[in-house]
Structure formats: C-alpha cells, structure tokens
C-alpha cells in the first residue's frame, strides 16, 4: 500500500530537520532533497543570526552552525510564528540544548540580545502624561521610562564579544538597565547596586520624590551617612534623566 500523505510529509520534515539521522523518503531525488534542506536551514539560520549577531560572532562559525543544526534537529517550537524563533532558541539553550556542550555565558548573552530586540519593537512610546521633561528629579517625583527594564546576569554580557570572553563570572552580579529613548534608540547602562535599588524603589513606589527615594535607598544599603549619600545620588538621577531612562518629573 502506498504511504499516506501525512506519513510522507512527516518523514520528509524529519529529514529536513536532521538529515544525518533521518533519510529522505523513498523516491525523493537526492538533488531535490538537498535544495529543500538548504532552504530550511538557511531561513532558520538567517533569522537567528539577525537576532543574535554578537553570540554568532563570539561563538565562531563552526560552533554557531553546530548550535543551529542541533536546534533545528532537537527542538520542538511552541509557536508557529517565524519571528519568534529567536525566543525558541533561548528556550532550547536554557533547557540544556539537548545535551550539546555550550559556553556557560551563552544563555545570558542570547537573552541580553533578545531583550534589545523586544525593547526596540515594543509598541509603547517613551512618554508619560503629566510629566515635565525639565522637572527636578530630586524635589519632584521622578517618572520612569515605561520601556525601562532592569536586568541581572552572572556574566558581563554587555562586554562579551569576539575579542573578549571572560574565563569566569565576576564575584558580584552584573546589573544593567535597558530602555528606548524618544529618538527610538535602545540605550544600556551598567548600574551600581545603589542605582539598581533606586530604580527598583521608584518602580515600586512612584509617589516618592527623588530625594525621598535617595534617602531610603541609602538607608536600605546601610550607608553610614544617608544624607550625604542621597546628595551624591542626585547626580545619578540627573544622569538617568539625561539618558531618558527617567522622562522627567511630576510635582511633589
């Protein structure tokens, strides 16, 4: 009995995903199967390479293509949307990549690059009604950019690249902020522990003035002179506003 269409399609799809483990169905010419294999692989690899250029360059050609081929062969995506394939690669690596040995920093680097894409494509605008862009972020209530994200990593993902791959993670977590400014540029900033705590507090309690938030941040970190630390922290608020991580302030 002739093989059913669904079975034939499944066997051909298995071959396209993993040609070394699954031969093409009988009767499919080798040259035609090769054309389809190349089309499938090239489309997937192009999508992933466009999303993760730093990871691709840092891994090198052989390791990168080995990762993509393992992803294509072993991962079962949960979305039919082709633009979501990079998110599926994140899940594949986070889940152990099917046992494929990978650098320990790769998962965080991929996530860092994907966050940049998400922030760039976020349909929201860096705008908040009632916010004065020239408002005093210390005396007034600082207004966070709604696209701001705070991130923590073990590895310094903002520094990893083809010319720099650390041997070990630093002793302290790497704290970063990412956002999109009014000119649609994606911006990054490395955060000191105090700046991270300050942003977390402003996010949780938007009714605080900048001065109140600075004093509470200094006290929560156990600094010996919270008032002096708060005065120094005013420069942090000014830098965040200049970079549009803060969009300005509302009246107290």
N, C-alpha and C positions, 0 to 999 in steps of 0.2 A: 504494500500500500504506500502511495506517495506520502511523503512527510507533510504534515499540516503547515499552513502558513505561519501560525503563531510560533510553532516549534522552530521552523526555519528562521524566522526573524530573531528569536532568542539566541539561537546558535550563532547567527551572523553577528549579533550585537556582542556576544561574549568574545568572539574572535576579534572584533574591532577594539574592544577594551583591553584584551590581554592576548595578543596573537601568539605568544610563546606557549601559553597554557591551553588555548582553545583553537584548534584548526578550523579553517572555513568549512562551511557545509559542502558536501559533495556537489560537484557540478558548477561551483563558482570559480571562474577563471582566476588564476593567481594574480594576473596583472590588474584585473578589476578590483579584487580584494585589496590590493596594495594601494590603489587610488583612494578607496574609502578609508582605509586605515590612516593614511596621511592626512586626509581632510579632517577626520575626527580629532586626531592628535593635535594637528596644527591649530584648529579652532580653540580647543581647550587650553593649549599651552599659551596661545596669544592672549586669551582672556586673563589667565593667571599672571603672566609676565607683565601685562599692563597694570595690574593691581599691585604687584609686589616687585618693583624694579630693584630695590635695594637688596632684598632677600635673594633674588635671582643672581645679581652681580656678586654678592658676597659668597654664596654657595659655590659659584662656578658652574660652567656648562654641564659637566658630567653629573654632578650631584643634583643640580636643578632638574635636569631632564629625567634622572632616576626617580626623583620625588614625584614629578608629574605623571610618569608612567605608573608608579605604584598607586597614586591617587586614582588614576583612570581605571586601573585593574581591580582595586580592592574596595574603593569607597562607594557606598550607595547613597546618593544625594537624596535629601528630603524635600527638595524644591525642583519644579520644572523650569524655573526662571534662570536663563543663561547668565545674566549679570550677577546672580547670587552665587556663582561657582566659587569666587574667592572666599566667601564665608564658609563654603563647604570644605575648602582646603584647610581653613582654620580648624574646623571640627575634626578633620582627618588627622592633622598633626597633634591636636590636643588629645585625641583618643589613642595615641601611640603609633599612628601611621602604619598600622598593620604589622608592627614589629620591625619596621625599617629603621636602622640606626640614623639618628639625626643630631645635629648640634643642639646643645641644651638651650641655647638662646633663640632658636629659630621660631618657636611658637610665639614668644613675646614680640619678636621683630615683625612677624606677619600681622599680629594683632595691631601693632602700632601703625603699620602702613594702611591697614583696613580702616582704622579709626579716622585717619586723614581723609580717606575717600568718603566715609559716612558724613563727616563734618562738612566737606566740600559740597556734598549733594543734599544736605539737609534742606528741606523746602522752607523752613522758617527763616526769617530775616533777623539780623543782629539789631533789633530795635525793640524798645520797651516804651509804651506810652507813659507820659508824665515824667520822663527822665530828662534832666538837664545835662547835656554833654559837658558843660563847663562847670557843673556843680562841684562843690567842695566834697571830696570823698571822705574827709575826716569829720568835719562838722555835720555833714549831711548823711543820708542813708545810701551807701554805695549800691549801684544796680549792676548785677552780674549780667554779662552777655548770655542770653539764653542758649547759645550754642557751645558754651564753655563745658569742657569735660576735664575732670581730674583723673589722672591715671597713676598707677603704681606698678613698677616692674622690679624683678630681681636683677635684670641685666640693663646696662645703659643703652637701650635700643636707639636712642637719638644720636648715639655716637658710633654705632656699629656700621661698618661698610667694608668694601673690598680691601681698603688699606688699614682697617683697624678691627680686629676681632679679639676681645679680651680673653685671657686664659681662665678667669674666674669672675664671678659676680662680685661687686663691691660689698663691704660689710653692711651698709645701710641700704634700704630700698631706694630705688630711683623714682623720684616724684616729678611728674610732668603735668602741664596743662596744655590743652589744645582747644582752639576756637577759630571761628571765621570772623574777620573784621568787616567793616562797612564797605570796603573795596573788594570783597569776596576773596580775600587772601586767607589761606589757612595759616595760622600762627601757632608756634610752640614756645613754651617757656619751661625751663627747669626750675623747680620750686624747692626752696629751703623748707625744713619742717614747719617753721613758723608761718610761712606763706601758705603752705598746704592747709594748716589748721585754720588760718584766717579765712581762706576761701570756703572751707567746709562750714565754718560758723556763719558766714554771710549767706550761704545757700540755705542753711537750716533755719536761720532767724533773719529774714530780710528786713525786719523793722529796726534793727540795730543801726546806730550811727557808726561810721568808720572808727571814731575814737573809742566808742564802747567795745566794738569788736576787737580792736587792737589791745585794749587793756585786758579783756577777758582771755584773748589768745596768749598774751604774755603770762598771765596768772596760771593758765592751764598747763603751760610748759614749765612752770616752776622757776621762772627767771627771777633773780634776786631783786630787781628794780623794775616792776611792771610799768611804771610811769615813763621811765627812761626808754624802755624797750618799745612802748607804744609810740613815743615821739620818733624813734628811729624807724618804726614801721610805717610812718606816714609816707616815707619815700617809696615803700613797696606799693602802697595804694596808688600813688602818683604814677608809678611805672606801669601798673596794671591798667590804669585809665588811659595812659598814653598809648598803650598797645591795643586798647579796646577789648581787653578781657573784662574790664568794667566799662560800661557805656556812659557813666556819669553818676549823678546822684539825685536823690529826691530830697526835699526839705526835711529836717529832723522832726 
